[in-house]
Amino acid sequence: MKCAADMNGAPMPLYEHVFIARQDLSNTQAEALIEHFSTVLSDNDGKVVMSEYWGVKTMAYKINKNRKGHYAFLRSDAPAPAVQEMERLMRLHEDVMRILTIKVDAHEEGPSVQMQKRDERPERRERR
């Protein structure tokens, strides 16, 4: 997927975001968080290419006394200030426990690996 251009014609960078929300939220509230942060990007000249709600998953270690959390994934095409504003609001939001944003060269087509069925995933390399 190609980058969209900003007002000056320069390509906007592509990002992937994952955040974990508190486990005591309902699925509807967790999906509303995805919509809220997508709107923040849109309001700042960004665009959410795709979003996925991964559901409640068990974490490897406790975060703020929580063993589980609602996981969400966003792919965006946005300028850096829009991403910084979204991350700032995520850090301030009491329901969001962790965030991760990665700048990527290109978005992969189709669903994320987390949403693919086991038989659809590419084979893993052999362990040594």
ABEGO torsion letter per residue (X at the ends): XBBBBBAAGBBBBBBBBBBBBBAABBAAAAAAAAAAAAAAAAAAGBBBABBBBAEBBBBABBBGGBABBBBBBBBBBBBAAAAAAAAAAAAABAABABBBBBBBABBBBEBBAAABBAAABBBBBBBX
